[in-house]
Amino acid sequence: MGAILDLTETLKTPAGMVGLVVVVAAAYFLVKWVFAEHPDDEK
């Protein structure tokens, strides 16, 4: 529980917000890349 409280306190700082945006963007592009259709796939 203490780790979650520390994390939420960190997110309130400008560096924490930038870090959150970077992590969310990385997760979005990873999911987009994983689920993208490959050109060689049979249809």
C-alpha positions in Angstrom: 0.0 0.0 0.0 2.9 2.4 0.8 4.3 1.9 -2.7 1.0 2.9 -4.3 0.9 6.1 -2.2 4.5 6.9 -3.1 3.7 6.4 -6.8 0.6 8.7 -6.6 2.8 11.4 -4.9 5.4 11.1 -7.6 2.7 11.5 -10.3 1.8 14.9 -8.8 5.2 16.3 -9.7 6.0 17.6 -13.3 8.6 14.8 -13.8 6.1 12.2 -12.7 3.5 13.5 -15.2 6.1 13.4 -18.0 7.0 9.8 -17.0 3.4 8.8 -17.0 2.9 10.2 -20.5 6.0 8.3 -21.7 4.8 5.0 -20.1 1.3 5.3 -21.5 2.6 6.1 -25.0 5.1 3.2 -24.9 2.3 0.8 -23.8 0.0 2.2 -26.6 2.6 1.7 -29.3 3.5 -1.8 -28.0 -0.1 -2.9 -28.1 -0.6 -1.3 -31.5 2.5 -3.1 -32.8 1.6 -6.5 -31.3 -1.9 -6.5 -32.8 -1.0 -5.0 -36.2 -1.6 -7.2 -39.3 1.6 -8.5 -40.8 1.9 -8.2 -44.6 2.8 -11.9 -45.0 -0.2 -13.1 -43.1 -2.7 -15.2 -45.1 -6.1 -13.8 -45.2 
